[in-house]
Amino acid sequence: MSSSICRDSAVAAGLDQSQLKRLAEVARSTAKQGGQELMRHYGKLSSVENKGRLGDLVTNADLAAERIVLETLAARTPEIAVLAEESGAQGEQDGLRWCVDPLDGTTNFAHGYPFFATSIGLTWKQQPILGAIAIPFLNETYWAAPGLGAFCNEQSIHVSPCRQLEDSLLVTGFAYDRHTRLDNNYAEFCWFTHRTHGVRRGGAAAVDLAFVACGRQDGYWERGLAPWDLAAGVALVEMAGGIVSGYQGQTFDISTGRVLASGPDLHQQMVEGLAQVNPLSGASYGAPEIQAMGS
């Protein structure tokens, strides 16, 4: 592609190829460490707590993996700021920043469902540059950077060549506040389910994006996501030859919490589908709330 979110961000940040290679290796090895720590806790959790929203959980595994990841990043890249899901922001957030999700798919993990990951993405002024996603149950670590490409372990990956919506397998998710917001993705889920081979709901945005990058899924859309959900996966999809945008096809903006990612031939069809099924789909996240469940 002539324009790339990740390449443009790398240039703006002043990163040369040797720096990108080093930072990609940091992301890759650190994400793998986080994933290994998750597997030490898998199936034997000592604590599961609710963070205040229905279904928004944190476990001792999240905290243990995040501690290892943050210690490693601080030792290897002390000059780079961090935004981590559990411990928050450290350092200047509008420069180079690691976005860390130590356990994406906590609800899955807490139930023993093996669809979870450690995700580490590097951003510049809120836009992705590179990242890595470790899916430890599968022994897979996905990583990507401008000038290097996208990989699963040592194997180069590419997005699906799917050309038609009716031939596609899509994936999506539902935000934690789906119980109280009208803009909750249910209508889009039904619309695409009736027009494709199917729509999966994995429950871990980082894994969903990794699977789009390697062609296991043909396209992905979701709302209500945080920077740590998106930074690494967006880099993966772009470097694997895919297109990442907002719901209307506009330039991706991590602050909206919305993403549409697919192979090049499918992208416009997904944009048109979202626009057709829900006029709210192009708006910023925050549709009216439902008054009360069951009212």
ZADO-1210 file (C-alpha; in nm, 4 decimals, padded with zeros to 6 digits):
<atoms>
<atom x="00.0000" y="00.0000" z="00.0000" code="MET" pos="1"/>
<atom x="00.1219" y="00.3530" z="-00.0690" code="SER" pos="2"/>
<atom x="00.0184" y="00.4719" z="00.2759" code="SER" pos="3"/>
<atom x="00.0590" y="00.2813" z="00.5988" code="SER" pos="4"/>
<atom x="-00.0361" y="00.3725" z="00.9543" code="ILE" pos="5"/>
<atom x="00.2634" y="00.1851" z="01.0928" code="CYS" pos="6"/>
<atom x="00.5249" y="00.2992" z="00.8416" code="ARG" pos="7"/>
<atom x="00.4117" y="00.6607" z="00.8672" code="ASP" pos="8"/>
<atom x="00.4238" y="00.6435" z="01.2471" code="SER" pos="9"/>
<atom x="00.7711" y="00.4886" z="01.2425" code="ALA" pos="10"/>
<atom x="00.8982" y="00.7675" z="01.0162" code="VAL" pos="11"/>
<atom x="00.7363" y="01.0352" z="01.2327" code="ALA" pos="12"/>
<atom x="00.8969" y="00.8815" z="01.5418" code="ALA" pos="13"/>
<atom x="01.2379" y="00.8895" z="01.3718" code="GLY" pos="14"/>
<atom x="01.2950" y="00.5145" z="01.4006" code="LEU" pos="15"/>
<atom x="01.5400" y="00.3603" z="01.1560" code="ASP" pos="16"/>
<atom x="01.5390" y="-00.0028" z="01.0462" code="GLN" pos="17"/>
<atom x="01.7850" y="-00.1223" z="01.3073" code="SER" pos="18"/>
<atom x="01.5791" y="00.0389" z="01.5833" code="GLN" pos="19"/>
<atom x="01.2584" y="-00.1125" z="01.4499" code="LEU" pos="20"/>
<atom x="01.4220" y="-00.4555" z="01.4407" code="LYS" pos="21"/>
<atom x="01.5411" y="-00.4217" z="01.8002" code="ARG" pos="22"/>
<atom x="01.2052" y="-00.2981" z="01.9295" code="LEU" pos="23"/>
<atom x="01.0200" y="-00.5739" z="01.7441" code="ALA" pos="24"/>
<atom x="01.2466" y="-00.8281" z="01.9139" code="GLU" pos="25"/>
<atom x="01.1761" y="-00.6661" z="02.2519" code="VAL" pos="26"/>
<atom x="00.8014" y="-00.6853" z="02.1896" code="ALA" pos="27"/>
<atom x="00.8215" y="-01.0436" z="02.0667" code="ARG" pos="28"/>
<atom x="01.0343" y="-01.1848" z="02.3473" code="SER" pos="29"/>
<atom x="00.8490" y="-00.9918" z="02.6181" code="THR" pos="30"/>
<atom x="00.5057" y="-01.0978" z="02.4928" code="ALA" pos="31"/>
<atom x="00.6301" y="-01.4573" z="02.4937" code="LYS" pos="32"/>
<atom x="00.7427" y="-01.4175" z="02.8544" code="GLN" pos="33"/>
<atom x="00.3985" y="-01.2877" z="02.9469" code="GLY" pos="34"/>
<atom x="00.2327" y="-01.5804" z="02.7758" code="GLY" pos="35"/>
<atom x="00.4554" y="-01.8277" z="02.9552" code="GLN" pos="36"/>
<atom x="00.3557" y="-01.6741" z="03.2866" code="GLU" pos="37"/>
<atom x="-00.0117" y="-01.7079" z="03.1937" code="LEU" pos="38"/>
<atom x="00.0320" y="-02.0778" z="03.1274" code="MET" pos="39"/>
<atom x="00.1816" y="-02.1226" z="03.4740" code="ARG" pos="40"/>
<atom x="-00.1525" y="-02.0057" z="03.6146" code="HIS" pos="41"/>
<atom x="-00.3833" y="-02.1636" z="03.3576" code="TYR" pos="42"/>
<atom x="-00.6367" y="-02.3940" z="03.5222" code="GLY" pos="43"/>
<atom x="-00.5280" y="-02.3075" z="03.8758" code="LYS" pos="44"/>
<atom x="-00.6285" y="-01.9481" z="03.9470" code="LEU" pos="45"/>
<atom x="-00.6147" y="-01.8260" z="04.3042" code="SER" pos="46"/>
<atom x="-00.8264" y="-01.5132" z="04.2556" code="SER" pos="47"/>
<atom x="-01.0848" y="-01.3743" z="04.0122" code="VAL" pos="48"/>
<atom x="-01.2281" y="-01.0280" z="04.0752" code="GLU" pos="49"/>
<atom x="-01.4726" y="-00.7970" z="03.8986" code="ASN" pos="50"/>
<atom x="-01.3310" y="-00.4551" z="03.8046" code="LYS" pos="51"/>
<atom x="-01.6687" y="-00.2828" z="03.8312" code="GLY" pos="52"/>
<atom x="-01.8391" y="-00.3639" z="03.5012" code="ARG" pos="53"/>
<atom x="-02.0333" y="-00.6847" z="03.4467" code="LEU" pos="54"/>
<atom x="-01.7965" y="-00.9388" z="03.2934" code="GLY" pos="55"/>
<atom x="-01.4851" y="-00.7176" z="03.3250" code="ASP" pos="56"/>
<atom x="-01.2568" y="-00.9449" z="03.5266" code="LEU" pos="57"/>
<atom x="-00.9034" y="-00.9392" z="03.6604" code="VAL" pos="58"/>
<atom x="-00.7174" y="-01.2430" z="03.7919" code="THR" pos="59"/>
<atom x="-00.3893" y="-01.3062" z="03.9706" code="ASN" pos="60"/>
<atom x="-00.2600" y="-01.4243" z="03.6318" code="ALA" pos="61"/>
<atom x="-00.3226" y="-01.0803" z="03.4745" code="ASP" pos="62"/>
<atom x="-00.1258" y="-00.9149" z="03.7519" code="LEU" pos="63"/>
<atom x="00.1597" y="-01.1644" z="03.7486" code="ALA" pos="64"/>
<atom x="00.2017" y="-01.1467" z="03.3707" code="ALA" pos="65"/>
<atom x="00.1833" y="-00.7664" z="03.3703" code="GLU" pos="66"/>
<atom x="00.4498" y="-00.7447" z="03.6410" code="ARG" pos="67"/>
<atom x="00.6913" y="-00.9559" z="03.4348" code="ILE" pos="68"/>
<atom x="00.6173" y="-00.7629" z="03.1151" code="VAL" pos="69"/>
<atom x="00.6599" y="-00.4208" z="03.2758" code="LEU" pos="70"/>
<atom x="00.9825" y="-00.5199" z="03.4520" code="GLU" pos="71"/>
<atom x="01.1266" y="-00.6456" z="03.1235" code="THR" pos="72"/>
<atom x="01.0231" y="-00.3378" z="02.9271" code="LEU" pos="73"/>
<atom x="01.1608" y="-00.1074" z="03.1968" code="ALA" pos="74"/>
<atom x="01.4938" y="-00.2880" z="03.1862" code="ALA" pos="75"/>
<atom x="01.5239" y="-00.3031" z="02.8082" code="ARG" pos="76"/>
<atom x="01.3549" y="00.0208" z="02.6985" code="THR" pos="77"/>
<atom x="01.3487" y="00.2572" z="03.0009" code="PRO" pos="78"/>
<atom x="01.3098" y="00.5572" z="02.7707" code="GLU" pos="79"/>
<atom x="00.9707" y="00.4410" z="02.6369" code="ILE" pos="80"/>
<atom x="00.6440" y="00.5164" z="02.8192" code="ALA" pos="81"/>
<atom x="00.3902" y="00.2474" z="02.9027" code="VAL" pos="82"/>
<atom x="00.0121" y="00.2185" z="02.9075" code="LEU" pos="83"/>
<atom x="-00.0873" y="-00.1076" z="03.0746" code="ALA" pos="84"/>
<atom x="-00.4377" y="-00.2393" z="03.1294" code="GLU" pos="85"/>
<atom x="-00.4031" y="-00.3091" z="03.5001" code="GLU" pos="86"/>
<atom x="-00.1515" y="-00.0503" z="03.6223" code="SER" pos="87"/>
<atom x="-00.2311" y="00.2399" z="03.3908" code="GLY" pos="88"/>
<atom x="-00.0041" y="00.5043" z="03.2372" code="ALA" pos="89"/>
<atom x="00.3619" y="00.5639" z="03.3100" code="GLN" pos="90"/>
<atom x="00.5571" y="00.8337" z="03.1276" code="GLY" pos="91"/>
<atom x="00.4776" y="01.0658" z="02.8369" code="GLU" pos="92"/>
<atom x="00.1813" y="00.9132" z="02.6547" code="GLN" pos="93"/>
<atom x="00.2043" y="01.1070" z="02.3282" code="ASP" pos="94"/>
<atom x="00.5520" y="00.9944" z="02.2290" code="GLY" pos="95"/>
<atom x="00.6748" y="00.6388" z="02.1974" code="LEU" pos="96"/>
<atom x="00.4554" y="00.4198" z="02.4167" code="ARG" pos="97"/>
<atom x="00.4172" y="00.0508" z="02.4851" code="TRP" pos="98"/>
<atom x="00.0512" y="-00.0550" z="02.5076" code="CYS" pos="99"/>
<atom x="00.0353" y="-00.3679" z="02.7227" code="VAL" pos="100"/>
<atom x="-00.2460" y="-00.6146" z="02.7737" code="ASP" pos="101"/>
<atom x="-00.0982" y="-00.8896" z="02.9903" code="PRO" pos="102"/>
<atom x="-00.4046" y="-01.1110" z="02.9506" code="LEU" pos="103"/>
<atom x="-00.6421" y="-01.0352" z="02.6675" code="ASP" pos="104"/>
<atom x="-00.9344" y="-01.2738" z="02.7086" code="GLY" pos="105"/>
<atom x="-00.9483" y="-01.2758" z="03.0885" code="THR" pos="106"/>
<atom x="-01.3029" y="-01.4107" z="03.0978" code="THR" pos="107"/>
<atom x="-01.1987" y="-01.6974" z="02.8701" code="ASN" pos="108"/>
<atom x="-00.8948" y="-01.7642" z="03.0874" code="PHE" pos="109"/>
<atom x="-01.0969" y="-01.7601" z="03.4086" code="ALA" pos="110"/>
<atom x="-01.3307" y="-02.0252" z="03.2654" code="HIS" pos="111"/>
<atom x="-01.0525" y="-02.2443" z="03.1309" code="GLY" pos="112"/>
<atom x="-01.1359" y="-02.1563" z="02.7698" code="TYR" pos="113"/>
<atom x="-00.8000" y="-02.1544" z="02.5849" code="PRO" pos="114"/>
<atom x="-00.8469" y="-01.8389" z="02.3759" code="PHE" pos="115"/>
<atom x="-00.6273" y="-01.5702" z="02.5324" code="PHE" pos="116"/>
<atom x="-00.3044" y="-01.3809" z="02.4736" code="ALA" pos="117"/>
<atom x="-00.0434" y="-01.1359" z="02.5928" code="THR" pos="118"/>
<atom x="-00.0356" y="-00.8320" z="02.3636" code="SER" pos="119"/>
<atom x="00.2370" y="-00.5646" z="02.3425" code="ILE" pos="120"/>
<atom x="00.2149" y="-00.2860" z="02.0862" code="GLY" pos="121"/>
<atom x="00.4329" y="00.0194" z="02.0289" code="LEU" pos="122"/>
<atom x="00.2654" y="00.3484" z="01.9331" code="THR" pos="123"/>
<atom x="00.3772" y="00.7003" z="01.8410" code="TRP" pos="124"/>
<atom x="00.1313" y="00.9796" z="01.9148" code="LYS" pos="125"/>
<atom x="-00.1465" y="00.7239" z="01.9625" code="GLN" pos="126"/>
<atom x="-00.0832" y="00.5447" z="01.6309" code="GLN" pos="127"/>
<atom x="00.0526" y="00.1881" z="01.6065" code="PRO" pos="128"/>
<atom x="00.4036" y="00.1127" z="01.4821" code="ILE" pos="129"/>
<atom x="00.4780" y="-00.2496" z="01.5676" code="LEU" pos="130"/>
<atom x="00.3825" y="-00.5213" z="01.8096" code="GLY" pos="131"/>
<atom x="00.3673" y="-00.8799" z="01.9212" code="ALA" pos="132"/>
<atom x="00.0895" y="-01.1103" z="02.0411" code="ILE" pos="133"/>
<atom x="00.1701" y="-01.4348" z="02.2214" code="ALA" pos="134"/>
<atom x="-00.1014" y="-01.7026" z="02.2205" code="ILE" pos="135"/>
<atom x="00.0610" y="-01.9463" z="02.4609" code="PRO" pos="136"/>
<atom x="-00.1915" y="-02.2284" z="02.4470" code="PHE" pos="137"/>
<atom x="-00.1137" y="-02.2620" z="02.0744" code="LEU" pos="138"/>
<atom x="00.2604" y="-02.1994" z="02.1180" code="ASN" pos="139"/>
<atom x="00.2269" y="-01.9136" z="01.8699" code="GLU" pos="140"/>
<atom x="00.3836" y="-01.5699" z="01.8908" code="THR" pos="141"/>
<atom x="00.2776" y="-01.3220" z="01.6247" code="TYR" pos="142"/>
<atom x="00.4932" y="-01.0177" z="01.5587" code="TRP" pos="143"/>
<atom x="00.5265" y="-00.7457" z="01.2985" code="ALA" pos="144"/>
<atom x="00.7089" y="-00.4235" z="01.2195" code="ALA" pos="145"/>
<atom x="00.7535" y="-00.1911" z="00.9205" code="PRO" pos="146"/>
<atom x="01.0284" y="-00.3139" z="00.6927" code="GLY" pos="147"/>
<atom x="01.0238" y="-00.6600" z="00.8480" code="LEU" pos="148"/>
<atom x="00.6759" y="-00.7880" z="00.7667" code="GLY" pos="149"/>
<atom x="00.4457" y="-01.0042" z="00.9774" code="ALA" pos="150"/>
<atom x="00.5207" y="-01.3447" z="01.1234" code="PHE" pos="151"/>
<atom x="00.3840" y="-01.6282" z="01.3350" code="CYS" pos="152"/>
<atom x="00.6903" y="-01.7618" z="01.5160" code="ASN" pos="153"/>
<atom x="00.9391" y="-01.7799" z="01.2258" code="GLU" pos="154"/>
<atom x="00.6862" y="-01.8147" z="00.9421" code="GLN" pos="155"/>
<atom x="00.5802" y="-01.5189" z="00.7314" code="SER" pos="156"/>
<atom x="00.2033" y="-01.4593" z="00.7329" code="ILE" pos="157"/>
<atom x="-00.0444" y="-01.2842" z="00.5057" code="HIS" pos="158"/>
<atom x="-00.4093" y="-01.1886" z="00.5261" code="VAL" pos="159"/>
<atom x="-00.6744" y="-01.3972" z="00.3536" code="SER" pos="160"/>
<atom x="-00.7254" y="-01.3561" z="-00.0225" code="PRO" pos="161"/>
<atom x="-01.1051" y="-01.3766" z="00.0246" code="CYS" pos="162"/>
<atom x="-01.2769" y="-01.1518" z="-00.2326" code="ARG" pos="163"/>
<atom x="-01.6489" y="-01.1833" z="-00.1576" code="GLN" pos="164"/>
<atom x="-01.8418" y="-01.1285" z="00.1641" code="LEU" pos="165"/>
<atom x="-02.0529" y="-01.4396" z="00.1049" code="GLU" pos="166"/>
<atom x="-01.7358" y="-01.6523" z="00.1046" code="ASP" pos="167"/>
<atom x="-01.5923" y="-01.5031" z="00.4224" code="SER" pos="168"/>
<atom x="-01.5576" y="-01.6101" z="00.7834" code="LEU" pos="169"/>
<atom x="-01.5651" y="-01.3037" z="01.0079" code="LEU" pos="170"/>
<atom x="-01.4998" y="-01.2423" z="01.3751" code="VAL" pos="171"/>
<atom x="-01.6219" y="-00.9763" z="01.6165" code="THR" pos="172"/>
<atom x="-01.6818" y="-00.9061" z="01.9832" code="GLY" pos="173"/>
<atom x="-01.9130" y="-00.7206" z="02.2175" code="PHE" pos="174"/>
<atom x="-01.8195" y="-00.4401" z="02.4555" code="ALA" pos="175"/>
<atom x="-01.8614" y="-00.4738" z="02.8310" code="TYR" pos="176"/>
<atom x="-02.1396" y="-00.2127" z="02.8304" code="ASP" pos="177"/>
<atom x="-02.3432" y="-00.3983" z="02.5672" code="ARG" pos="178"/>
<atom x="-02.6063" y="-00.4594" z="02.8357" code="HIS" pos="179"/>
<atom x="-02.6887" y="-00.0899" z="02.8617" code="THR" pos="180"/>
<atom x="-02.6043" y="00.0668" z="02.5219" code="ARG" pos="181"/>
<atom x="-02.8173" y="00.0609" z="02.2097" code="LEU" pos="182"/>
<atom x="-02.4990" y="00.0781" z="02.0010" code="ASP" pos="183"/>
<atom x="-02.3993" y="-00.2714" z="02.1062" code="ASN" pos="184"/>
<atom x="-02.3007" y="-00.4587" z="01.7861" code="ASN" pos="185"/>
<atom x="-02.5879" y="-00.7097" z="01.7974" code="TYR" pos="186"/>
<atom x="-02.7516" y="-00.5850" z="01.4773" code="ALA" pos="187"/>
<atom x="-02.4243" y="-00.5935" z="01.2848" code="GLU" pos="188"/>
<atom x="-02.3507" y="-00.9427" z="01.4158" code="PHE" pos="189"/>
<atom x="-02.6845" y="-01.0714" z="01.2847" code="CYS" pos="190"/>
<atom x="-02.6531" y="-00.8889" z="00.9510" code="TRP" pos="191"/>
<atom x="-02.3079" y="-01.0293" z="00.8751" code="PHE" pos="192"/>
<atom x="-02.3994" y="-01.3761" z="01.0063" code="THR" pos="193"/>
<atom x="-02.6737" y="-01.4012" z="00.7425" code="HIS" pos="194"/>
<atom x="-02.4424" y="-01.2909" z="00.4605" code="ARG" pos="195"/>
<atom x="-02.1226" y="-01.4863" z="00.5271" code="THR" pos="196"/>
<atom x="-02.0045" y="-01.8363" z="00.6099" code="HIS" pos="197"/>
<atom x="-02.0376" y="-01.7233" z="00.9703" code="GLY" pos="198"/>
<atom x="-01.9262" y="-01.4796" z="01.2376" code="VAL" pos="199"/>
<atom x="-01.7200" y="-01.6019" z="01.5299" code="ARG" pos="200"/>
<atom x="-01.6962" y="-01.4357" z="01.8698" code="ARG" pos="201"/>
<atom x="-01.3602" y="-01.5262" z="02.0248" code="GLY" pos="202"/>
<atom x="-01.3558" y="-01.2981" z="02.3268" code="GLY" pos="203"/>
<atom x="-00.9995" y="-01.1687" z="02.2808" code="ALA" pos="204"/>
<atom x="-00.9460" y="-00.8810" z="02.0375" code="ALA" pos="205"/>
<atom x="-00.5710" y="-00.9371" z="02.0099" code="ALA" pos="206"/>
<atom x="-00.6224" y="-01.2997" z="01.9076" code="VAL" pos="207"/>
<atom x="-00.8934" y="-01.1977" z="01.6601" code="ASP" pos="208"/>
<atom x="-00.6567" y="-00.9515" z="01.4925" code="LEU" pos="209"/>
<atom x="-00.3733" y="-01.2048" z="01.4878" code="ALA" pos="210"/>
<atom x="-00.6015" y="-01.4554" z="01.3173" code="PHE" pos="211"/>
<atom x="-00.7028" y="-01.1974" z="01.0559" code="VAL" pos="212"/>
<atom x="-00.3336" y="-01.1266" z="00.9956" code="ALA" pos="213"/>
<atom x="-00.2559" y="-01.4936" z="00.9309" code="CYS" pos="214"/>
<atom x="-00.5687" y="-01.5559" z="00.7209" code="GLY" pos="215"/>
<atom x="-00.7597" y="-01.7803" z="00.9623" code="ARG" pos="216"/>
<atom x="-01.0327" y="-01.5165" z="00.9707" code="GLN" pos="217"/>
<atom x="-01.1182" y="-01.2979" z="00.6733" code="ASP" pos="218"/>
<atom x="-01.2310" y="-00.9834" z="00.8549" code="GLY" pos="219"/>
<atom x="-01.2914" y="-00.8320" z="01.1967" code="TYR" pos="220"/>
<atom x="-01.4824" y="-00.5389" z="01.3391" code="TRP" pos="221"/>
<atom x="-01.5463" y="-00.4322" z="01.6969" code="GLU" pos="222"/>
<atom x="-01.6142" y="-00.1297" z="01.9159" code="ARG" pos="223"/>
<atom x="-01.5469" y="-00.0361" z="02.2776" code="GLY" pos="224"/>
<atom x="-01.1806" y="-00.1376" z="02.2655" code="LEU" pos="225"/>
<atom x="-00.8810" y="00.0098" z="02.4474" code="ALA" pos="226"/>
<atom x="-00.5385" y="00.0983" z="02.3005" code="PRO" pos="227"/>
<atom x="-00.3857" y="-00.2132" z="02.4588" code="TRP" pos="228"/>
<atom x="-00.6442" y="-00.4257" z="02.2744" code="ASP" pos="229"/>
<atom x="-00.5562" y="-00.2760" z="01.9384" code="LEU" pos="230"/>
<atom x="-00.1981" y="-00.1518" z="01.9075" code="ALA" pos="231"/>
<atom x="-00.0193" y="-00.4792" z="01.8358" code="ALA" pos="232"/>
<atom x="-00.2975" y="-00.6360" z="01.6304" code="GLY" pos="233"/>
<atom x="-00.3346" y="-00.3366" z="01.4005" code="VAL" pos="234"/>
<atom x="00.0370" y="-00.3557" z="01.3209" code="ALA" pos="235"/>
<atom x="00.0052" y="-00.7270" z="01.2507" code="LEU" pos="236"/>
<atom x="-00.2818" y="-00.6870" z="01.0055" code="VAL" pos="237"/>
<atom x="-00.1191" y="-00.3973" z="00.8212" code="GLU" pos="238"/>
<atom x="00.2184" y="-00.5647" z="00.7899" code="MET" pos="239"/>
<atom x="00.0435" y="-00.8835" z="00.6722" code="ALA" pos="240"/>
<atom x="-00.1046" y="-00.6938" z="00.3768" code="GLY" pos="241"/>
<atom x="-00.4431" y="-00.6054" z="00.5231" code="GLY" pos="242"/>
<atom x="-00.6349" y="-00.2816" z="00.5616" code="ILE" pos="243"/>
<atom x="-00.7225" y="-00.1324" z="00.8999" code="VAL" pos="244"/>
<atom x="-00.9640" y="00.1590" z="00.9285" code="SER" pos="245"/>
<atom x="-01.2544" y="00.3104" z="01.1146" code="GLY" pos="246"/>
<atom x="-01.6054" y="00.1806" z="01.0489" code="TYR" pos="247"/>
<atom x="-01.6611" y="00.4208" z="00.7563" code="GLN" pos="248"/>
<atom x="-01.3281" y="00.3399" z="00.5963" code="GLY" pos="249"/>
<atom x="-01.1653" y="00.6503" z="00.7422" code="GLN" pos="250"/>
<atom x="-00.8116" y="00.6562" z="00.8807" code="THR" pos="251"/>
<atom x="-00.7853" y="00.4349" z="01.1870" code="PHE" pos="252"/>
<atom x="-00.7939" y="00.6268" z="01.5155" code="ASP" pos="253"/>
<atom x="-00.7081" y="00.4223" z="01.8224" code="ILE" pos="254"/>
<atom x="-00.8876" y="00.6668" z="02.0530" code="SER" pos="255"/>
<atom x="-01.2315" y="00.5786" z="01.9091" code="THR" pos="256"/>
<atom x="-01.2105" y="00.2202" z="02.0295" code="GLY" pos="257"/>
<atom x="-01.3408" y="00.1048" z="01.6894" code="ARG" pos="258"/>
<atom x="-01.1652" y="-00.1023" z="01.4291" code="VAL" pos="259"/>
<atom x="-01.2392" y="-00.2653" z="01.0949" code="LEU" pos="260"/>
<atom x="-00.9670" y="-00.4989" z="00.9668" code="ALA" pos="261"/>
<atom x="-00.9616" y="-00.7332" z="00.6682" code="SER" pos="262"/>
<atom x="-00.7906" y="-00.8274" z="00.3472" code="GLY" pos="263"/>
<atom x="-00.7923" y="-00.5591" z="00.0757" code="PRO" pos="264"/>
<atom x="-01.0681" y="-00.7109" z="-00.1396" code="ASP" pos="265"/>
<atom x="-01.3142" y="-00.7521" z="00.1468" code="LEU" pos="266"/>
<atom x="-01.2668" y="-00.4204" z="00.3205" code="HIS" pos="267"/>
<atom x="-01.5052" y="-00.1985" z="00.1249" code="GLN" pos="268"/>
<atom x="-01.7778" y="-00.4635" z="00.1418" code="GLN" pos="269"/>
<atom x="-01.7516" y="-00.4633" z="00.5198" code="MET" pos="270"/>
<atom x="-01.7616" y="-00.0821" z="00.5293" code="VAL" pos="271"/>
<atom x="-02.0779" y="-00.0863" z="00.3179" code="GLU" pos="272"/>
<atom x="-02.2315" y="-00.3581" z="00.5331" code="GLY" pos="273"/>
<atom x="-02.1763" y="-00.1656" z="00.8548" code="LEU" pos="274"/>
<atom x="-02.3243" y="00.1478" z="00.7012" code="ALA" pos="275"/>
<atom x="-02.6284" y="-00.0397" z="00.5734" code="GLN" pos="276"/>
<atom x="-02.7186" y="-00.2227" z="00.8910" code="VAL" pos="277"/>
<atom x="-02.6684" y="00.0511" z="01.1498" code="ASN" pos="278"/>
<atom x="-02.6582" y="00.4279" z="01.0962" code="PRO" pos="279"/>
<atom x="-02.4887" y="00.4586" z="01.4372" code="LEU" pos="280"/>
<atom x="-02.1930" y="00.2515" z="01.3221" code="SER" pos="281"/>
<atom x="-01.9925" y="00.5487" z="01.1995" code="GLY" pos="282"/>
<atom x="-02.0496" y="00.7576" z="01.5092" code="ALA" pos="283"/>
<atom x="-01.8102" y="00.7934" z="01.7960" code="SER" pos="284"/>
<atom x="-01.8512" y="00.5327" z="02.0659" code="TYR" pos="285"/>
<atom x="-02.1272" y="00.6363" z="02.3014" code="GLY" pos="286"/>
<atom x="-02.4841" y="00.5796" z="02.1799" code="ALA" pos="287"/>
<atom x="-02.7767" y="00.6360" z="02.4185" code="PRO" pos="288"/>
<atom x="-02.8025" y="00.4056" z="02.7117" code="GLU" pos="289"/>
<atom x="-03.0872" y="00.1633" z="02.7615" code="ILE" pos="290"/>
<atom x="-03.2855" y="00.2797" z="03.0650" code="GLN" pos="291"/>
<atom x="-03.2832" y="-00.0489" z="03.2481" code="ALA" pos="292"/>
<atom x="-03.2554" y="-00.4159" z="03.1709" code="MET" pos="293"/>
<atom x="-03.6044" y="-00.5579" z="03.1282" code="GLY" pos="294"/>
<atom x="-03.7845" y="-00.2216" z="03.1442" code="SER" pos="295"/>
</atoms>
